[in-house]
Amino acid sequence: MTAATQPHPTKPPAYERQGVTLDDLIDFTPELRAEAERMFRGYTGGPLFTPPTVVTDENRGTLTLPSAAGGSNWMGACLDPETGIIYIPSMTLVMTLGLRENTEGRSEFSYLTDFEFPQVGPQGLPLVKPPYGRITAIDLNRGEIVWQVPHGDGPRDHPAIKHLNLGPLGSATNGVIPDFPFGRVFLRSAGVV
């Protein structure tokens, strides 16, 4: 049973996407958008806290953002104590979460967790819109996002979108921002401060 209510913090605002809906699908071209919508029909989408669905031949599970490997997992953050600004690298890495009937009988549970990272979308591009990696600066004194930029080139040289001459799309393999004062040097060399 799920809780009747879920508390939501009001500050700072979310710096990474939460949930996956039709509005999140790539739309570089009408053809890629149509293919993304067709692929999306094979999953359950919804806002943050959409529960996992039972995996069937028609439904491969619930698409989730942030995921177990996306958001700001593993990469840490960098705080500038002089300004009170925290710099957070994050990535948009879609994951499916589902329940599969326990046919093995090795536990007392009727259903087991099933998850995967379906990174291949239309023509091998991600299923959702960029940025796929970003750095967000949050003023902890005001609880506000100061700026947010894509981090990494991403698939902008993919044959299906190369002709669009897109700027950086962000990469889902961002890496870590070093602690200050080295973090300030890193951010400056990356052109974000």
Backbone as JSON, one array per atom type, in Angstrom:
{
  "sequence": "MTAATQPHPTKPPAYERQGVTLDDLIDFTPELRAEAERMFRGYTGGPLFTPPTVVTDENRGTLTLPSAAGGSNWMGACLDPETGIIYIPSMTLVMTLGLRENTEGRSEFSYLTDFEFPQVGPQGLPLVKPPYGRITAIDLNRGEIVWQVPHGDGPRDHPAIKHLNLGPLGSATNGVIPDFPFGRVFLRSAGVV",
  "N": [[0.84, -1.17, 0.0], [0.52, 2.22, -0.8], [1.5, 5.45, 0.49], [-0.89, 7.91, 1.51], [-0.27, 10.58, 1.17], [2.53, 12.54, 0.06], [5.3, 14.24, 1.15], [6.61, 17.22, -0.32], [9.5, 19.02, -0.93], [9.85, 22.57, -1.02], [11.88, 24.34, -1.53], [15.29, 24.02, -2.33], [14.23, 24.31, -5.81], [13.57, 21.41, -7.9], [16.4, 20.11, -9.53], [16.78, 18.29, -11.44], [15.07, 16.27, -13.84], [11.84, 14.95, -12.99], [10.06, 12.14, -13.08], [8.48, 10.73, -16.04], [6.9, 11.72, -18.91], [4.82, 12.11, -21.85], [5.54, 14.67, -22.66], [8.25, 14.78, -22.15], [9.6, 13.41, -24.13], [11.94, 13.0, -26.89], [12.18, 15.47, -29.46], [13.52, 16.31, -31.73], [13.14, 16.08, -34.48], [10.12, 15.71, -36.45], [9.85, 13.02, -37.21], [11.54, 11.58, -35.46], [10.23, 12.2, -33.1], [7.72, 10.95, -33.49], [8.53, 8.27, -33.56], [9.56, 8.04, -30.96], [7.22, 8.4, -29.45], [5.82, 6.1, -30.24], [7.48, 4.1, -29.14], [7.26, 4.79, -26.45], [4.7, 3.98, -25.8], [5.02, 1.36, -25.04], [5.56, 1.29, -22.38], [4.89, 2.35, -18.96], [4.23, 5.63, -18.1], [4.62, 8.65, -16.14], [4.26, 11.03, -13.39], [6.7, 11.87, -10.82], [7.06, 9.36, -8.34], [5.33, 7.55, -9.53], [4.05, 4.37, -9.33], [5.72, 1.14, -9.7], [4.87, -1.0, -12.46], [3.28, -4.11, -13.36], [5.24, -6.22, -15.29], [4.66, -7.07, -18.61], [4.05, -8.61, -21.84], [3.12, -6.48, -23.3], [3.71, -4.23, -21.77], [6.6, -2.91, -20.57], [7.31, -1.99, -18.09], [7.57, 0.71, -15.64], [8.64, 3.87, -16.59], [11.23, 5.75, -15.15], [12.47, 8.74, -13.71], [14.28, 10.83, -11.55], [16.69, 8.16, -11.83], [17.98, 5.02, -10.5], [20.63, 5.17, -11.21], [20.84, 7.62, -12.27], [20.16, 11.14, -11.96], [21.81, 12.72, -9.31], [23.36, 10.73, -8.38], [26.21, 9.08, -7.09], [28.08, 10.96, -8.07], [28.53, 13.1, -6.42], [28.92, 16.46, -5.1], [29.9, 19.92, -5.14], [30.79, 22.37, -2.9], [30.98, 25.83, -2.48], [32.15, 27.46, 0.13], [32.44, 30.17, 0.58], [30.6, 31.59, -0.96], [28.26, 30.2, -0.59], [27.2, 28.63, -2.52], [26.27, 25.68, -4.1], [27.47, 23.27, -6.36], [26.17, 21.03, -8.53], [26.6, 18.12, -10.3], [24.59, 16.3, -12.56], [22.66, 13.68, -14.13], [20.49, 12.66, -16.76], [19.19, 9.71, -16.84], [17.3, 7.34, -17.92], [15.33, 4.82, -16.37], [13.67, 1.67, -16.15], [11.19, 0.43, -13.98], [9.72, -2.36, -12.67], [7.42, -5.02, -11.87], [7.73, -8.48, -11.72], [6.16, -11.58, -12.14], [6.74, -14.06, -9.72], [7.98, -16.88, -10.66], [9.78, -18.71, -9.99], [9.68, -19.58, -7.39], [11.47, -19.3, -5.26], [11.26, -17.64, -3.12], [9.11, -16.07, -0.67], [7.64, -14.15, -1.88], [5.17, -12.99, -4.18], [5.69, -11.43, -6.38], [8.59, -10.13, -8.02], [11.14, -7.61, -8.11], [11.88, -5.91, -11.12], [14.14, -4.41, -13.23], [15.61, -2.18, -15.65], [17.85, -0.4, -17.86], [16.77, 1.25, -20.35], [18.32, 2.58, -22.65], [18.34, 2.97, -25.36], [16.7, 4.78, -27.7], [14.71, 6.28, -30.25], [16.24, 5.55, -33.28], [18.62, 4.93, -31.99], [19.16, 7.08, -30.35], [18.75, 8.8, -27.15], [15.65, 8.29, -25.37], [14.38, 10.46, -24.17], [14.26, 14.11, -24.0], [17.16, 16.31, -24.22], [18.84, 18.28, -21.62], [21.25, 15.65, -21.22], [23.13, 15.45, -19.34], [24.08, 17.68, -16.78], [25.19, 20.66, -15.09], [24.31, 22.17, -12.14], [23.96, 25.16, -10.39], [23.25, 26.07, -7.16], [22.04, 28.45, -4.96], [22.42, 28.2, -1.68], [21.72, 29.86, 0.39], [19.51, 31.33, -0.44], [17.96, 29.35, -1.51], [17.61, 28.89, -4.25], [17.92, 28.2, -7.77], [20.79, 29.21, -9.4], [22.1, 29.05, -11.87], [22.05, 26.79, -14.7], [23.56, 24.44, -16.74], [24.17, 22.5, -19.75], [26.31, 19.65, -19.55], [28.87, 18.39, -21.2], [29.1, 17.01, -24.54], [27.26, 15.09, -25.52], [25.0, 13.26, -27.73], [25.18, 14.88, -30.08], [26.43, 14.65, -32.53], [25.25, 12.54, -33.78], [24.07, 10.78, -36.62], [21.31, 11.21, -37.25], [20.68, 13.71, -36.23], [22.76, 15.42, -36.62], [22.8, 17.31, -38.67], [21.34, 19.39, -37.62], [22.94, 21.04, -36.19], [23.29, 21.36, -33.33], [23.88, 22.69, -30.04], [25.85, 21.83, -27.1], [24.57, 18.85, -25.68], [24.73, 17.65, -23.3], [26.05, 14.99, -21.33], [25.5, 11.63, -20.28], [27.5, 10.63, -18.76], [28.96, 12.18, -16.87], [30.92, 12.57, -14.7], [32.87, 13.67, -11.84], [32.78, 16.71, -9.97], [35.57, 18.3, -8.74], [36.44, 18.99, -5.26], [36.28, 22.3, -3.74], [39.25, 24.32, -3.37], [39.8, 23.43, -5.92], [37.59, 22.75, -7.42], [36.54, 25.19, -8.3], [38.43, 25.92, -10.21], [38.04, 23.81, -12.02], [35.36, 24.27, -12.83], [35.63, 26.79, -14.0], [37.37, 26.16, -16.11], [35.69, 24.56, -17.56], [34.0, 26.39, -18.53], [31.74, 27.3, -17.16], [31.63, 29.02, -15.0]],
  "CA": [[0.0, 0.0, 0.0], [1.28, 3.46, -0.86], [1.06, 6.5, 1.41], [-1.92, 8.8, 0.96], [0.36, 11.85, 0.8], [3.99, 12.52, -0.02], [5.78, 15.62, 1.3], [7.45, 17.74, -1.39], [10.2, 20.23, -0.54], [9.55, 23.71, -1.89], [13.14, 25.01, -1.88], [15.38, 24.57, -3.67], [13.45, 23.56, -6.79], [14.24, 20.24, -8.47], [17.41, 20.45, -10.54], [16.78, 17.18, -12.4], [13.7, 15.89, -14.2], [11.18, 14.03, -12.07], [9.0, 11.47, -13.8], [8.6, 10.69, -17.5], [5.62, 11.82, -19.59], [4.95, 12.39, -23.28], [6.22, 15.97, -22.84], [9.7, 14.61, -21.99], [10.18, 12.65, -25.24], [12.72, 13.81, -27.83], [11.41, 16.06, -30.55], [14.46, 16.97, -32.64], [12.45, 16.1, -35.77], [8.81, 15.04, -36.32], [10.02, 11.57, -37.36], [12.07, 11.06, -34.2], [9.17, 12.34, -32.09], [6.73, 9.9, -33.73], [9.12, 7.0, -33.13], [9.63, 8.08, -29.5], [5.87, 8.17, -28.94], [5.51, 4.68, -30.45], [8.24, 3.35, -28.15], [6.73, 5.14, -25.13], [3.48, 3.2, -25.57], [5.39, 0.07, -24.48], [5.9, 1.5, -20.98], [4.02, 3.23, -18.18], [4.87, 6.89, -17.77], [3.89, 9.43, -15.16], [5.07, 11.93, -12.57], [7.49, 11.29, -9.74], [6.34, 8.43, -7.46], [4.45, 6.61, -10.23], [4.49, 3.06, -8.85], [6.09, 0.17, -10.74], [3.77, -1.79, -13.01], [3.59, -5.51, -13.64], [5.84, -6.36, -16.61], [3.96, -7.99, -19.5], [4.52, -8.48, -23.22], [2.69, -5.17, -23.8], [4.21, -3.16, -20.91], [7.92, -3.3, -20.07], [7.54, -1.41, -16.78], [7.37, 2.15, -15.45], [9.82, 4.71, -16.84], [11.5, 6.58, -13.99], [13.5, 9.77, -13.63], [15.62, 10.3, -11.7], [16.76, 6.7, -11.68], [18.97, 4.51, -9.54], [21.97, 5.56, -11.65], [20.78, 8.97, -12.8], [20.13, 12.19, -10.96], [23.16, 13.08, -8.88], [23.95, 9.54, -7.76], [27.62, 8.73, -7.17], [29.01, 11.99, -8.53], [28.8, 14.09, -5.4], [28.7, 17.86, -5.41], [31.0, 20.78, -4.73], [30.27, 23.55, -2.21], [31.86, 26.98, -2.26], [31.71, 27.99, 1.42], [32.46, 31.64, 0.59], [29.4, 32.12, -1.6], [27.09, 29.41, -0.24], [26.65, 28.02, -3.74], [26.63, 24.28, -4.32], [27.5, 22.91, -7.77], [25.76, 19.64, -8.56], [26.47, 17.47, -11.6], [23.53, 15.29, -12.58], [22.42, 13.14, -15.46], [19.18, 12.11, -17.07], [19.4, 8.33, -17.24], [16.0, 6.7, -17.73], [15.32, 3.43, -15.92], [12.32, 1.11, -15.96], [10.99, -0.31, -12.75], [8.52, -3.16, -12.82], [7.24, -6.21, -11.05], [7.61, -9.68, -12.53], [5.62, -12.66, -11.34], [7.75, -14.98, -9.21], [7.69, -18.24, -11.13], [10.86, -19.58, -9.52], [9.3, -20.12, -6.09], [12.59, -19.3, -4.31], [10.98, -16.73, -2.01], [7.7, -16.04, -0.31], [6.99, -13.05, -2.59], [4.48, -13.33, -5.42], [6.29, -10.65, -7.45], [9.97, -9.7, -7.81], [11.49, -6.37, -8.79], [12.5, -6.04, -12.42], [14.52, -3.09, -13.72], [16.6, -2.12, -16.72], [18.15, 0.94, -18.34], [16.51, 1.22, -21.79], [18.9, 3.81, -23.16], [18.19, 3.12, -26.79], [15.44, 5.33, -28.14], [14.62, 6.36, -31.7], [17.49, 5.49, -34.06], [19.76, 4.83, -31.09], [19.24, 8.26, -29.5], [17.98, 8.63, -25.92], [14.21, 8.43, -25.52], [13.92, 11.75, -23.66], [14.95, 15.33, -24.45], [18.33, 16.73, -23.45], [20.21, 17.79, -21.5], [21.45, 14.32, -20.64], [23.99, 15.73, -18.2], [24.07, 19.11, -16.52], [25.7, 21.16, -13.82], [23.38, 23.14, -11.58], [24.45, 25.96, -9.26], [22.15, 26.43, -6.27], [22.37, 29.33, -3.84], [21.83, 27.59, -0.5], [21.19, 30.9, 1.28], [18.19, 31.73, -0.95], [17.21, 28.18, -1.95], [17.24, 29.12, -5.65], [18.88, 27.83, -8.81], [21.47, 30.38, -9.94], [22.21, 28.72, -13.28], [22.08, 25.37, -15.05], [24.11, 24.31, -18.09], [24.51, 21.13, -20.17], [27.69, 19.28, -19.27], [29.27, 17.37, -22.17], [28.52, 17.16, -25.88], [26.14, 14.2, -25.78], [24.97, 12.65, -29.07], [24.85, 15.88, -31.1], [27.0, 14.25, -33.82], [24.51, 11.38, -34.28], [23.64, 11.06, -38.01], [19.91, 11.65, -37.36], [20.49, 15.09, -35.77], [23.98, 16.21, -36.86], [22.47, 18.43, -39.57], [20.66, 20.44, -36.87], [23.98, 21.89, -35.59], [22.89, 21.62, -31.95], [24.91, 22.95, -29.05], [26.05, 20.7, -26.19], [23.34, 18.2, -25.21], [25.0, 17.03, -22.01], [26.39, 13.58, -21.4], [25.1, 10.84, -19.11], [28.72, 10.13, -18.12], [29.58, 13.46, -16.51], [32.06, 12.58, -13.82], [32.77, 14.37, -10.57], [33.39, 18.03, -9.82], [36.46, 18.26, -7.57], [36.15, 19.9, -4.15], [36.89, 23.62, -3.78], [39.27, 25.32, -4.43], [40.02, 22.82, -7.23], [36.31, 22.78, -8.13], [36.41, 26.49, -8.97], [39.28, 25.83, -11.4], [37.37, 22.89, -12.93], [34.18, 24.93, -13.37], [36.1, 27.86, -14.87], [37.92, 25.56, -17.33], [34.55, 24.02, -18.3], [33.27, 27.54, -19.06], [30.45, 27.48, -16.51], [31.69, 30.15, -14.06]],
  "C": [[0.89, 1.24, 0.0], [0.69, 4.48, 0.12], [0.03, 7.38, 0.74], [-1.34, 10.13, 0.51], [1.87, 11.66, 0.75], [4.48, 13.95, 0.14], [6.72, 15.99, 0.15], [8.17, 18.98, -0.88], [9.88, 21.36, -1.52], [10.81, 24.47, -2.3], [14.28, 24.08, -1.53], [14.51, 23.76, -4.63], [14.25, 22.36, -7.3], [15.22, 20.67, -9.55], [17.52, 19.36, -11.59], [15.32, 16.83, -12.67], [13.13, 14.87, -13.23], [9.96, 13.44, -12.77], [9.24, 11.54, -15.29], [7.2, 10.7, -18.09], [5.87, 12.05, -21.08], [5.71, 13.68, -23.54], [7.74, 15.85, -22.76], [10.37, 13.94, -23.19], [10.9, 13.56, -26.23], [11.83, 14.3, -28.96], [12.31, 16.84, -31.5], [13.84, 17.12, -34.03], [11.09, 15.43, -35.57], [8.92, 13.52, -36.41], [10.55, 10.94, -36.08], [11.01, 11.14, -33.1], [8.13, 11.22, -32.25], [7.26, 8.54, -33.28], [9.22, 6.93, -31.6], [8.26, 7.8, -28.88], [5.46, 6.7, -29.1], [6.22, 3.83, -29.41], [7.67, 3.56, -26.74], [5.48, 4.31, -24.79], [3.77, 1.82, -24.98], [5.75, 0.13, -23.0], [4.77, 2.23, -20.26], [4.81, 4.48, -17.86], [4.06, 7.6, -16.7], [4.82, 10.3, -14.35], [5.91, 11.15, -11.57], [6.58, 10.47, -8.83], [5.29, 7.59, -8.18], [4.93, 5.21, -9.86], [4.89, 2.13, -10.0], [4.88, -0.63, -11.19], [4.23, -3.23, -13.21], [4.08, -5.59, -15.09], [5.08, -7.43, -17.39], [4.58, -7.87, -20.88], [4.19, -7.1, -23.79], [3.29, -4.0, -23.01], [5.51, -3.61, -20.25], [8.26, -2.67, -18.72], [7.29, 0.08, -16.77], [8.67, 2.88, -15.7], [10.01, 5.65, -15.66], [12.65, 7.55, -14.22], [13.26, 10.53, -12.33], [15.63, 8.81, -11.41], [17.82, 6.31, -10.67], [20.39, 4.87, -9.94], [21.98, 6.97, -12.22], [20.71, 9.98, -11.68], [21.55, 12.58, -10.59], [23.82, 11.93, -8.14], [25.44, 9.44, -8.05], [28.55, 9.9, -7.47], [29.33, 13.03, -7.48], [28.47, 15.49, -5.86], [29.88, 18.64, -4.87], [30.42, 22.05, -4.13], [31.35, 24.61, -2.1], [31.41, 27.64, -0.96], [31.7, 29.52, 1.47], [31.17, 32.23, 0.02], [28.12, 31.4, -1.17], [26.44, 28.76, -1.43], [27.18, 26.59, -3.85], [26.49, 23.99, -5.81], [27.25, 21.41, -7.86], [25.75, 19.12, -9.99], [25.35, 16.43, -11.5], [23.35, 14.8, -14.0], [21.03, 12.56, -15.56], [19.4, 10.72, -17.66], [18.13, 7.56, -16.91], [16.17, 5.24, -17.31], [13.87, 2.96, -15.91], [12.31, 0.34, -14.66], [9.68, -1.06, -12.89], [8.49, -4.3, -11.83], [7.02, -7.39, -11.99], [7.12, -10.8, -11.63], [6.72, -13.65, -10.96], [7.37, -16.41, -9.61], [8.74, -19.23, -10.64], [10.56, -20.2, -8.17], [10.41, -20.13, -5.05], [12.4, -18.3, -3.18], [9.49, -16.73, -1.75], [6.94, -14.96, -1.06], [6.35, -13.54, -3.89], [5.09, -12.63, -6.62], [7.7, -10.24, -7.04], [10.21, -8.42, -8.59], [12.23, -6.67, -10.09], [12.88, -4.63, -12.88], [15.55, -3.22, -14.82], [16.81, -0.65, -17.1], [17.99, 0.95, -19.86], [17.02, 2.48, -22.47], [18.72, 4.01, -24.66], [16.78, 3.59, -27.11], [15.41, 5.34, -29.65], [15.99, 6.45, -32.37], [18.74, 5.48, -33.18], [19.99, 6.06, -30.23], [18.51, 7.99, -28.19], [16.49, 8.88, -26.19], [13.71, 9.82, -25.14], [14.78, 12.9, -24.18], [16.21, 15.58, -23.62], [17.96, 17.87, -22.5], [20.27, 16.45, -20.79], [22.42, 14.37, -19.47], [24.01, 17.23, -18.01], [24.84, 19.41, -15.25], [24.74, 22.25, -13.38], [24.04, 23.84, -10.4], [23.25, 26.4, -8.45], [22.68, 27.3, -5.14], [21.66, 28.77, -2.61], [21.26, 28.61, 0.48], [19.77, 31.32, 0.86], [17.34, 30.53, -1.35], [16.76, 28.28, -3.39], [18.33, 28.63, -6.58], [19.45, 29.11, -9.4], [21.64, 30.22, -11.45], [22.27, 27.21, -13.46], [22.55, 25.28, -16.5], [24.3, 22.84, -18.44], [25.98, 20.88, -19.91], [28.06, 18.11, -20.18], [28.53, 17.55, -23.49], [27.29, 16.3, -26.11], [26.15, 13.73, -27.22], [24.72, 13.64, -30.2], [25.45, 15.57, -32.48], [26.33, 13.01, -34.4], [23.98, 11.71, -35.68], [22.21, 11.6, -38.14], [19.72, 13.11, -36.96], [21.69, 15.99, -36.06], [23.69, 17.44, -37.71], [21.8, 19.6, -38.84], [21.63, 21.4, -36.19], [23.61, 22.34, -34.18], [24.1, 21.95, -31.09], [25.09, 21.72, -28.16], [24.71, 20.17, -25.65], [23.51, 17.6, -23.82], [25.22, 15.54, -22.18], [25.96, 12.87, -20.14], [26.3, 10.17, -18.45], [29.56, 11.31, -17.67], [30.86, 13.39, -15.71], [31.85, 13.51, -12.64], [33.37, 15.75, -10.67], [34.29, 17.97, -8.6], [36.05, 19.26, -6.5], [36.84, 21.24, -4.36], [38.18, 23.59, -2.98], [39.47, 24.73, -5.82], [38.74, 22.83, -8.06], [36.12, 24.07, -8.89], [37.23, 26.5, -10.25], [38.62, 24.96, -12.45], [36.19, 23.59, -13.6], [34.57, 26.05, -14.33], [36.61, 27.27, -16.18], [36.8, 24.96, -18.19], [33.67, 25.13, -18.87], [31.91, 27.78, -18.4], [30.46, 28.52, -15.4], [32.71, 31.15, -14.53]]
}
